[in-house]
Structure formats: structure tokens, C-alpha cells
């Protein structure tokens, strides 16, 4: 079992930055792929991006390319979502997820965090 805890959400003005963290328990984190998702009020959950188990490969949804960066530190059992040039439409609850398919192209995840709210004001 892997427990994931997100942190780093908050209120930021448009154009600002936030870095979300996803801290994982368990010794298997280093072999898991990690994904980030978001869900805005009244909308379906949306894939944001993912990173493979090694941290070498990432992939992002088009709307965040060039603004968001996913990274990980397998020694610290933590993944990160650096969000720059934030827009009001980025407002959502952000979730991290981890899965035994370790690739950055997986959309199947076995473990989920509880989410952290990101609000971008205009």
C-alpha cells in the first residue's frame, strides 16, 4: 500500500507560481509512475501530466505544456508539480496518483492522494 499526501496548494494571482508536492509512504515509490490530475468545480477530472519511475520521461496535456513541470526525488519519496504562469482556468483541486505501470504515458494509477486546492485569481 502506498499513501500519497499532496501539499503546496493555495491562492495565487494570475501569472504567479506554485509548487505542489506529493509525498509518498512505502518503499516502492521509486518504481511507480506518478501522475497529476485536476478537477475544477462542476467538471470532470482532467489529466495534467505524468512522470516515469526514473524521472527521465514526462508528458503533459497541451494546456499546461511550457508552464508546468513535473519532477521527482526518489530518495525523498516525493514528486513535484511546478506551476508557472498560472491562469484562472488552472483553478482546481489537484491530485497526485501513483501506479505500477511506471511509464509517463500510463493513465492507470493504483494510488491516489486526497487533493490540494489551487485557486488562481484574475
N, C-alpha and C positions, 0 to 999 in steps of 0.2 A: 504494500500500500504506500502511496506517495501522497503527502499532503502539500498543497500549494497555497501560499498566502501572498496576495498582492498588496502593495503599498505604494505610496507616492502620488496618489490622485489628489485633486484639489481644484480650486478655481484659479483660472489664469486668463489674462486678456488675450484677445486675438493677436497673433504674431509672436506670442510668448512660447516658452518651452516647459516641458515637464519630463521627468524620467520616472517611469514606473518600474518597480522591482517585483519579481516573483521568486519568493524564497521557497525552496523545496526541502522536505524532510526525506529521509531514506537514502540508502547508498546507491540506488540505481539511477539517480538523476543524470549522471554523465552519459548514459546510453540512450536516453529518451530524447525524442524530438520535442520541441516546445513551440506552441502556437499562441498567438494573441488574437483575441476576438473582441468585439464591442457590440453593445446593444443600446441603441437610443430608445427613448420612450416611444412606445407605440410602433416600433419597428422590429424586424427580425434580427436575430444575432448575425453579425457580419464578420467574416474572416478578415483580419488585418494583415497578418504576416506570420512567418514561421522561421525557425532556425533548426538546422540539423543537430545531431548529437555532438558533433565535433566543434560546432561554431563556425565552420568554414562556409557553409551554404545557407543563404537566406532567400526568402521570396516574399513579395508584398503585393497587396492589392493595389491597383493602379492609382487609386485616390490618395494614397499615402507615400508613394514612391518619391524619393528625393527629400522627404520631410521626416519620415520615421526610420529609425534604425533599431534592429533587434540584435542583441549580443548576449553572451552568457559567460559565466565564470564557473566551470565545473568543480573547481576547488571549493568555492563558496556555496555551491549548490543553488545558484541564483541566476535567473535570466532577467534581462532588462529590455524595456521599450523606451527608447529616447524619442521624444516627440518634439519637433521644432516647427516653427511657422504655423502654429496651431490656428485653426479656423473654428468659428462657431459650429459648423457642421461636424466637427470632431467630438462634440459633446456626447457622452455616452458612459455607460458602465463598461469598464474594460476588464476582461477576464484573461488569465493565462491558463494554458492547458498543456499537459504533457502526455506523450504517447509512446508506446513501444515500437511503433514504426518510426524510426529515428530520422527519417528524411525531412527536408524542409518543404517537400511537396505533399506530405500527408495531410489529409483533412480528417483523419480519425484519431481521436485523442481519448485516453483512458482515464485521465485525472483532470479535475478542474478546480480552480480557485473560486473564492466567493465573490470576487469582483471588487473594483475600486472605481469610484465616481470621478470622472473628469468633466469639468464644466468650463467652456470657453466663452467668455463674454465678448460682445462686439463693441 
